[in-house]
Amino acid sequence: MTVGVARKVMIARRRTKAVQLRLAGLSYAAIKEQLGYASAGAASKDVTRALREAAKAQQESAEELLQIEIDRLDRVMAGLWPKAIKGDTKAAEVVEKLIYRRSTLLGLDLINRNGINDGDMVSLLGSLFQQLQAKHRTAAVEVDVVRELDHPAA
């Protein structure tokens, strides 16, 4: 094992211990003392970094699992589709269920296409845009204030 790899392993182990200690209720100061961090802030940063990495890994795993499920549905659909389009009603029923399941997994069932502004993607994006505009809107500047700034009274 090279020095670089050994150091990475050591850092990963210390981060794991730091997270375990934090979950057990220890303060960052106590974690600093137990694991030899330079400061409580360094221990806090390491715990935060470890949790962020774990969340990222979990998200990536969830995306991989979703893709596996979509691929499975696609394989089943490929086998049933020719039968369904030839009029096999049982195959058509299963295909319909597969389409519904795929739509649910991909979130397509949340898009409302009937024109009611309660869930379609355009409405959701529009609402988000309006919220962002309201949050970051600057106060209206009155003309008199601008004139006073341009021409202060002597």
Disulfide bonds with the S-S distance in Angstrom:
none
